[in-house]
Amino acid sequence: MYPEIEEVLDQYVRPLLRAHGGDMEVLELTDDGVLRFRLRGRCAGCPAADLTTEDLIRAEVTQRLPQVRQVELVYKVSEELLQQARAILRDHYL
């Protein structure tokens, strides 16, 4: 979907994320140059995710891709996890 972005991520970002058992998924590139993504694997929900975004991802992507002016980490919870949480809360409060 975004071959140039994926190439930069594969070369400069993903190897470091994978060294920590993680990865990232590009969600969209907006018309005004905001790259939205989510972290996966061990990087998802990591307390250092904001630092990773700032220090690694934003630096590499904005330096190498002039069409990207900002990156934005999207925290997304899977539907399966939401259903599990609802079931726990429902059982607890009945």
LUMVEXVO-727554 format. One record per residue: residue number from 0; y, x, z of N, C-alpha, C in turn. Coordinates in nm, 4 decimals. Each point is the difference from the previous one (the first is absolute). Layout:
! residues N
PT   n     n.yy     n.xx     n.zz    ca.yy    ca.xx    ca.zz     c.yy     c.xx     c.zz
PT NUM        Y        X        Z        Y        X        Z        Y        X        Z
...
! end
This chain:
! residues 94
PT   n     n.yy     n.xx     n.zz    ca.yy    ca.xx    ca.zz     c.yy     c.xx     c.zz
PT   0  -0.1186   0.0824   0.0000   0.1186  -0.0824   0.0000   0.1257   0.0873   0.0000
PT   1  -0.0020   0.1068   0.0787   0.1126   0.0936   0.0064  -0.0541   0.1420  -0.0182
PT   2  -0.0407   0.0366  -0.1218  -0.0689   0.1280  -0.0194   0.0790   0.1219   0.0450
PT   3   0.1297   0.0029  -0.0251   0.0804   0.1163   0.0396   0.0064   0.0124   0.1526
PT   4   0.0139  -0.1115   0.0671   0.0025   0.0000   0.1465  -0.1358   0.0423   0.0542
PT   5  -0.1066  -0.0565  -0.0551  -0.1350   0.0338   0.0454  -0.0288   0.1488  -0.0184
PT   6   0.0486   0.0567  -0.1086  -0.0203   0.1431  -0.0256   0.0660   0.0853   0.1083
PT   7   0.1227  -0.0327   0.0360   0.0702   0.0736   0.1061  -0.0724  -0.0177   0.1328
PT   8  -0.0408  -0.1221   0.0296  -0.0716  -0.0251   0.1251  -0.1311   0.0770   0.0044
PT   9  -0.0746  -0.0017  -0.1105  -0.1285   0.0705  -0.0052   0.0165   0.1501   0.0187
PT  10   0.1070   0.0544  -0.0524   0.0194   0.1445   0.0062   0.0629   0.0470   0.1312
PT  11   0.0962  -0.0742   0.0542   0.0791   0.0513   0.1115  -0.0155  -0.0750   0.1323
PT  12  -0.0450  -0.1232  -0.0033  -0.0025  -0.0803   0.1224  -0.1422  -0.0306   0.0462
PT  13  -0.0811  -0.0537  -0.0870  -0.1338  -0.0442   0.0406  -0.0886   0.1106   0.0572
PT  14   0.0054   0.1226  -0.0507  -0.0844   0.1032   0.0615   0.0276   0.0171   0.1500
PT  15   0.1251  -0.0090   0.0397   0.0328   0.0134   0.1421  -0.0438  -0.1228   0.0790
PT  16   0.0169  -0.1179  -0.0575  -0.0457  -0.1214   0.0681  -0.1522   0.0011   0.0146
PT  17  -0.0691   0.0402  -0.1054  -0.1467   0.0016   0.0029  -0.0542   0.1033   0.0978
PT  18   0.0741   0.1058   0.0224  -0.0412   0.0993   0.0996  -0.0045  -0.0609   0.1398
PT  19   0.0706  -0.1098   0.0191   0.0020  -0.0702   0.1286  -0.0818  -0.1290  -0.0050
PT  20  -0.0790  -0.0171  -0.1060  -0.0843  -0.1185  -0.0120   0.0734  -0.1235  -0.0485
PT  21   0.1131   0.0201  -0.0660   0.0797  -0.1141  -0.0448   0.0272   0.0021  -0.1485
PT  22   0.0797  -0.0950  -0.0412   0.0412  -0.0121  -0.1395   0.1199  -0.0934  -0.0041
PT  23   0.0478  -0.0278  -0.1189   0.1097  -0.0952  -0.0141  -0.0198  -0.0817  -0.1258
PT  24   0.0584  -0.1175   0.0004  -0.0082  -0.0915  -0.1139   0.1410  -0.0430  -0.0376
PT  25   0.0354   0.0191  -0.1261   0.1300  -0.0449  -0.0495  -0.0067  -0.1509  -0.0187
PT  26   0.0964  -0.0697   0.0568   0.0067  -0.1454  -0.0132   0.0939  -0.0419  -0.1116
PT  27   0.1169   0.0634  -0.0065   0.0956  -0.0340  -0.1063   0.1119   0.1026  -0.0062
PT  28   0.0640   0.0038  -0.1140   0.1250   0.0725  -0.0187   0.1015  -0.1044  -0.0427
PT  29   0.1003  -0.0225   0.0829   0.0987  -0.1036  -0.0300   0.0956   0.0466  -0.1089
PT  30   0.0726  -0.0943  -0.0557   0.0968   0.0316  -0.1051   0.1098   0.0935   0.0487
PT  31   0.0282  -0.0035   0.1303   0.1044   0.0878   0.0538  -0.0562   0.1297   0.0583
PT  32  -0.1260   0.0347  -0.0339  -0.0537   0.1310   0.0328  -0.0616   0.0158   0.1372
PT  33  -0.0453  -0.1085   0.0604  -0.0671   0.0081   0.1297  -0.1508  -0.0045  -0.0235
PT  34  -0.0678   0.1057   0.0433  -0.1452   0.0072  -0.0117  -0.0605  -0.0507   0.1303
PT  35  -0.0731  -0.1104  -0.0088  -0.0647  -0.0570   0.1183  -0.1479   0.0365  -0.0044
PT  36  -0.0521   0.0405   0.1154  -0.1385   0.0434   0.0078  -0.0556  -0.0323   0.1372
PT  37  -0.1312   0.0107   0.0115  -0.0626  -0.0101   0.1313  -0.0945   0.1172   0.0171
PT  38  -0.0187   0.0386   0.1223  -0.0927   0.1064   0.0330  -0.1367  -0.0614   0.0240
PT  39  -0.1037   0.0773  -0.0308  -0.1376  -0.0481   0.0137  -0.0811   0.0994   0.0804
PT  40  -0.1201  -0.0416   0.0374  -0.0888   0.0868   0.0751   0.0576   0.0315   0.1365
PT  41  -0.0213   0.1215   0.0443   0.0489   0.0398   0.1322   0.1517   0.0023   0.0099
PT  42   0.0677   0.0070  -0.1118   0.1468   0.0017   0.0022   0.0582  -0.1387   0.0275
PT  43  -0.0760  -0.1046  -0.0295   0.0479  -0.1366   0.0247   0.0083  -0.0225   0.1502
PT  44   0.1154  -0.0373   0.0465   0.0189  -0.0257   0.1422   0.0182   0.1246   0.0845
PT  45   0.0047   0.1151  -0.0617   0.0192   0.1249   0.0740   0.1395   0.0022   0.0616
PT  46   0.0118   0.0451   0.1253   0.1325   0.0080   0.0621   0.0966   0.0914  -0.0750
PT  47  -0.0525   0.0936  -0.0766   0.0860   0.0929  -0.0737   0.0285  -0.0474  -0.1425
PT  48  -0.0344  -0.1238  -0.0335   0.0174  -0.0497  -0.1367   0.1450   0.0067  -0.0458
PT  49   0.0924  -0.0322   0.0879   0.1413   0.0067  -0.0384   0.0430   0.1430  -0.0296
PT  50  -0.0496   0.0947   0.0783   0.0324   0.1409  -0.0254  -0.0619   0.0469  -0.1308
PT  51  -0.1225  -0.0426  -0.0256  -0.0664   0.0350  -0.1258   0.0794  -0.0534  -0.1178
PT  52   0.0464  -0.1225   0.0134   0.0798  -0.0601  -0.1068   0.1265   0.0804  -0.0230
PT  53   0.0691   0.0314   0.1068   0.1286   0.0702  -0.0104  -0.0186   0.1436  -0.0482
PT  54  -0.0864   0.0730   0.0656  -0.0108   0.1434  -0.0245  -0.0789   0.0359  -0.1253
PT  55  -0.1016  -0.0744  -0.0298  -0.0862   0.0367  -0.1123   0.0248  -0.0875  -0.1228
PT  56  -0.0241  -0.1267   0.0145   0.0007  -0.0881  -0.1167   0.1394  -0.0125  -0.0602
PT  57   0.0980  -0.0333   0.0811   0.1365  -0.0166  -0.0530   0.0491   0.1302  -0.0629
PT  58  -0.0217   0.1103   0.0672   0.0488   0.1285  -0.0510  -0.0616   0.0328  -0.1360
PT  59  -0.1311  -0.0091  -0.0102  -0.0678   0.0361  -0.1252   0.0342  -0.0958  -0.1139
PT  60  -0.0039  -0.1287   0.0291   0.0178  -0.0989  -0.1060   0.1433  -0.0014  -0.0521
PT  61   0.0977  -0.0039   0.0882   0.1385  -0.0078  -0.0472   0.0446   0.1298  -0.0663
PT  62  -0.0570   0.1119   0.0420   0.0348   0.1278  -0.0625  -0.0557   0.0094  -0.1422
PT  63  -0.1191  -0.0533  -0.0208  -0.0683   0.0178  -0.1277   0.0156  -0.1170  -0.0973
PT  64   0.0430  -0.1141   0.0508   0.0127  -0.1194  -0.0843   0.1391  -0.0600   0.0167
PT  65   0.0911   0.0312  -0.0901   0.1380  -0.0473   0.0155   0.0141  -0.1520  -0.0029
PT  66  -0.0967  -0.0701  -0.0586   0.0082  -0.1458  -0.0030  -0.0297  -0.0633   0.1367
PT  67  -0.0555   0.0799   0.0926  -0.0271  -0.0491   0.1356   0.1110   0.0515   0.0906
PT  68   0.0778  -0.0913   0.0537   0.1099   0.0414   0.0866  -0.0344  -0.0152   0.1476
PT  69  -0.1040  -0.0786   0.0300  -0.0387  -0.0239   0.1390  -0.1474  -0.0381   0.0042
PT  70  -0.0665   0.0324   0.1110  -0.1375  -0.0460   0.0206  -0.0030  -0.0856   0.1260
PT  71  -0.0905  -0.0965  -0.0004  -0.0067  -0.0943   0.1115  -0.1455  -0.0262   0.0362
PT  72  -0.0336   0.0314   0.1235  -0.1342  -0.0252   0.0511  -0.0117  -0.1472   0.0364
PT  73  -0.1013  -0.0655  -0.0546  -0.0249  -0.1415   0.0288  -0.1191  -0.0069   0.0947
PT  74   0.0220  -0.0615   0.1137  -0.1085  -0.0212   0.0955  -0.0658  -0.1322  -0.0356
PT  75  -0.1245   0.0065  -0.0388  -0.0688  -0.1202  -0.0456  -0.1330  -0.0118   0.0738
PT  76  -0.0230  -0.1154   0.0585  -0.1238  -0.0261   0.0718  -0.0908  -0.0821  -0.0905
PT  77  -0.1261   0.0380  -0.0069  -0.0934  -0.0723  -0.0867  -0.0246  -0.1407   0.0534
PT  78  -0.0342  -0.0896  -0.0889  -0.0292  -0.1388   0.0384  -0.1191  -0.0050   0.0951
PT  79  -0.0985   0.0859  -0.0218  -0.1178   0.0043   0.0872   0.0396   0.0344   0.1434
PT  80   0.0857   0.0974   0.0169   0.0452   0.0380   0.1336   0.0805  -0.1124   0.0647
PT  81   0.0820  -0.0675  -0.0774   0.0752  -0.1139   0.0532  -0.0938  -0.1108   0.0470
PT  82  -0.1051  -0.0271  -0.0752  -0.0962  -0.1026   0.0400  -0.0712   0.0385   0.1289
PT  83  -0.0348   0.1273   0.0144  -0.0639   0.0458   0.1229   0.0934  -0.0167   0.1191
PT  84   0.1257   0.0351  -0.0175   0.0976  -0.0134   0.1078   0.0187  -0.1466   0.0381
PT  85   0.0061  -0.0870  -0.0982   0.0143  -0.1441   0.0284  -0.1200  -0.0521   0.0782
PT  86  -0.1194   0.0435  -0.0387  -0.1210  -0.0440   0.0692   0.0002   0.0468   0.1453
PT  87   0.0398   0.1227   0.0233   0.0063   0.0528   0.1366   0.1007  -0.0786   0.0823
PT  88   0.1169  -0.0215  -0.0558   0.1032  -0.0750   0.0724  -0.0424  -0.1449   0.0236
PT  89  -0.0624  -0.0610  -0.0966  -0.0451  -0.1384   0.0129  -0.1031  -0.0106   0.1123
PT  90  -0.0957   0.0919   0.0034  -0.1031  -0.0012   0.1043   0.0592   0.0286   0.1375
PT  91   0.0989   0.0850   0.0046   0.0607   0.0401   0.1274   0.0827  -0.1121   0.0617
PT  92   0.0656  -0.0774  -0.0814   0.0929  -0.1009   0.0519  -0.0574  -0.1414   0.0021
PT  93  -0.1275  -0.0176  -0.0304  -0.0611  -0.1342   0.0056  -0.0482  -0.0347   0.1369
! end
